Amino acid sequence: MTPLLFLTGASGMVGTNIRNHCSAKNWNVIAPSSKELDLMDYSAVTRFYENNKPNMVVHCAGKVGGISANLMEPVAFLDKNIVIGRNVIMGARTAGVKNLLNLASTCIYPREAVNPLKENLILEGRLEPTNEGYALAKIVALRLCQYISREDPSFNYKTLIPCNLYGHFDKFDPLNSHLVPAIIQKIHQAKSSKELSVEIWGNGSARREFMFAEDLVEAIFLAMEQILNIPDIMNLGVGNDHSIKKYYQTVASVLDWPGSFTYNTTKPTGMVQKLSDISAQTKWGWQPKTSLEDGIKSTYKYYLEHILK
Ligand SMILES: NC(=O)c1ccc[n+]([C@@H]2O[C@H](COP(=O)([O-])OP(=O)(O)OC[C@H]3O[C@@H](n4cnc5c(N)ncnc54)[C@H](OP(=O)(O)O)[C@@H]3O)[C@@H](O)[C@H]2O)c1
């Protein structure tokens, strides 16, 4: 019988890429929207588990956003993510669901941690203030998974920690967007209105690691199949980072925009560097395939065909 997968956050960027991936055909995917199943509501979540008894949970739901959104709504980022994480994970444990993949993010690493960021650095220092609430909630969910598996090793509750992501189904609106879709939108608009200058927040030197979301999804399907053989927490990254200026330059080149950049150093840029250590992932035997240029080309095509249509 086809195993049952409960996918949370199925309408989001990662969730939609999971549903669209060719390996999804190996699973009977149940993917209720937030209207059908509000993950903030614990009794609804427990009822859902009782009625469906999934073989596997992949937890992608949450309140996710860039620096501006995190700064504007710190209460919601902490509260929603902590409650949703707790409900999905404790609901699964109470219902006796044995396999769960929880998604965290590299923002859970301490602000001053030495790069590349190894999994054992979690909780070894203060968090980056611009996304502290989100990071705290993600750390609670990660620890909850570890405690559950430690108390009863028949529960395989593992956390994957992806680096920053971009790709199809990303958010492009300036209030909620992450860096790469925000750059695509800004440079596309500059090109359309024949502007020759675009502003970068900060001095452009902060470094970030970005993975094409489809690559992450390939790793998630592999991790589902091999859940017994992956570490309890594992970074998923590309293994190299670029300056924010380089991301702007790459998008400008893909879009064939001839302009230049100005720097607004009064704006926050978050951590100086966030590069994940991928030794555990490499030992596991997985590496993402898509180059930055190819990923940006594909995301820009998606933007033209689906966002601007
Ligand atoms: N995007 C990145 O760069 C990135 C990087 C590293 C890690 N991650 C992690 O990857 C996961 C997925 O991220 P994403 O970018 O795909 O996020 P996203 O696009 O913002 O999607 C979030 C999803 O959560 C759902 N959700 C929010 N509140 C809910 C509620 N109360 N009940 C049920 N569903 C609810 C949303 O459903 P509705 O639309 O119906 O509200 C949506 O499907 C998150 O855990 C995130 O931390 C993301």
The ligand as an SDF file (V2000), in Angstrom:
LIG
                    3D

 48 52  0  0  0  0  0  0  0  0999 V2000
   12.1830   29.9580    2.5430 N   0  0  0  0  0  0  0  0  0  0  0  0
   13.4210   29.8370    2.9890 C   0  0  0  0  0  0  0  0  0  0  0  0
   14.3630   30.5160    2.5550 O   0  0  0  0  0  0  0  0  0  0  0  0
   13.7260   28.8170    4.0530 C   0  0  0  0  0  0  0  0  0  0  0  0
   15.0670   28.6220    4.4160 C   0  0  0  0  0  0  0  0  0  0  0  0
   15.3670   27.6790    5.3870 C   0  0  0  0  0  0  0  0  0  0  0  0
   14.3500   26.9760    5.9970 C   0  0  0  0  0  0  0  0  0  0  0  0
   13.0540   27.1920    5.6310 N   0  0  0  0  0  0  0  0  0  0  0  0
   12.0150   26.4510    6.3340 C   0  0  0  0  0  0  0  0  0  0  0  0
   11.2790   25.6910    5.3920 O   0  0  0  0  0  0  0  0  0  0  0  0
    9.9120   25.6140    5.8260 C   0  0  0  0  0  0  0  0  0  0  0  0
    9.0070   26.0570    4.6880 C   0  0  0  0  0  0  0  0  0  0  0  0
    9.3260   27.3800    4.3220 O   0  0  0  0  0  0  0  0  0  0  0  0
    8.5970   28.0880    3.0840 P   0  0  0  0  0  0  0  0  0  0  0  0
    9.5330   29.1050    2.5630 O   0  0  0  0  0  0  0  0  0  0  0  0
    8.0190   27.0720    2.1970 O   0  0  0  0  0  0  0  0  0  0  0  0
    7.4340   28.8690    3.8390 O   0  0  0  0  0  0  0  0  0  0  0  0
    6.1430   29.6050    3.2000 P   0  0  0  0  0  0  0  0  0  0  0  0
    6.2450   29.6510    1.7340 O   0  0  0  0  0  0  0  0  0  0  0  0
    5.9770   30.8820    3.9430 O   0  0  0  0  0  0  0  0  0  0  0  0
    4.9460   28.6330    3.5890 O   0  0  0  0  0  0  0  0  0  0  0  0
    4.4830   28.5480    4.8950 C   0  0  0  0  0  0  0  0  0  0  0  0
    3.3670   27.5440    4.9290 C   0  0  0  0  0  0  0  0  0  0  0  0
    2.9030   27.4200    6.2810 O   0  0  0  0  0  0  0  0  0  0  0  0
    1.4820   27.3870    6.2530 C   0  0  0  0  0  0  0  0  0  0  0  0
    0.9070   27.8660    7.5130 N   0  0  0  0  0  0  0  0  0  0  0  0
    1.1700   29.0270    8.1580 C   0  0  0  0  0  0  0  0  0  0  0  0
    0.3700   29.1280    9.2500 N   0  0  0  0  0  0  0  0  0  0  0  0
   -0.4060   28.0010    9.2780 C   0  0  0  0  0  0  0  0  0  0  0  0
   -1.4170   27.5280   10.1380 C   0  0  0  0  0  0  0  0  0  0  0  0
   -1.8090   28.2300   11.2320 N   0  0  0  0  0  0  0  0  0  0  0  0
   -1.9960   26.3510    9.8610 N   0  0  0  0  0  0  0  0  0  0  0  0
   -1.6370   25.6190    8.7730 C   0  0  0  0  0  0  0  0  0  0  0  0
   -0.6640   26.0120    7.9180 N   0  0  0  0  0  0  0  0  0  0  0  0
   -0.0760   27.2040    8.1720 C   0  0  0  0  0  0  0  0  0  0  0  0
    1.1120   28.3060    5.1040 C   0  0  0  0  0  0  0  0  0  0  0  0
   -0.2170   28.0190    4.7000 O   0  0  0  0  0  0  0  0  0  0  0  0
   -1.2050   29.2080    4.2490 P   0  0  0  0  0  0  0  0  0  0  0  0
   -0.5780   29.7910    3.0310 O   0  0  0  0  0  0  0  0  0  0  0  0
   -2.4820   28.5100    4.0030 O   0  0  0  0  0  0  0  0  0  0  0  0
   -1.2190   30.1550    5.4080 O   0  0  0  0  0  0  0  0  0  0  0  0
    2.1520   27.9030    4.0650 C   0  0  0  0  0  0  0  0  0  0  0  0
    1.7130   26.7540    3.3710 O   0  0  0  0  0  0  0  0  0  0  0  0
    9.7870   26.4610    7.0840 C   0  0  0  0  0  0  0  0  0  0  0  0
    9.9260   25.6240    8.1990 O   0  0  0  0  0  0  0  0  0  0  0  0
   11.0150   27.3530    7.0010 C   0  0  0  0  0  0  0  0  0  0  0  0
   11.4720   27.7430    8.2640 O   0  0  0  0  0  0  0  0  0  0  0  0
   12.7070   28.0940    4.6610 C   0  0  0  0  0  0  0  0  0  0  0  0
  1  2  1  0
  2  3  2  0
  2  4  1  0
  4  5  1  0
  4 48  2  0
  5  6  2  0
  6  7  1  0
  7  8  2  0
  8  9  1  0
  8 48  1  0
  9 10  1  0
  9 46  1  0
 10 11  1  0
 11 12  1  0
 11 44  1  0
 12 13  1  0
 13 14  1  0
 14 15  2  0
 14 16  1  0
 14 17  1  0
 17 18  1  0
 18 19  2  0
 18 20  1  0
 18 21  1  0
 21 22  1  0
 22 23  1  0
 23 24  1  0
 23 42  1  0
 24 25  1  0
 25 26  1  0
 25 36  1  0
 26 27  1  0
 26 35  1  0
 27 28  2  0
 28 29  1  0
 29 30  1  0
 29 35  2  0
 30 31  1  0
 30 32  2  0
 32 33  1  0
 33 34  2  0
 34 35  1  0
 36 37  1  0
 36 42  1  0
 37 38  1  0
 38 39  2  0
 38 40  1  0
 38 41  1  0
 42 43  1  0
 44 45  1  0
 44 46  1  0
 46 47  1  0
M  CHG  2   8   1  16  -1
M  END
$$$$
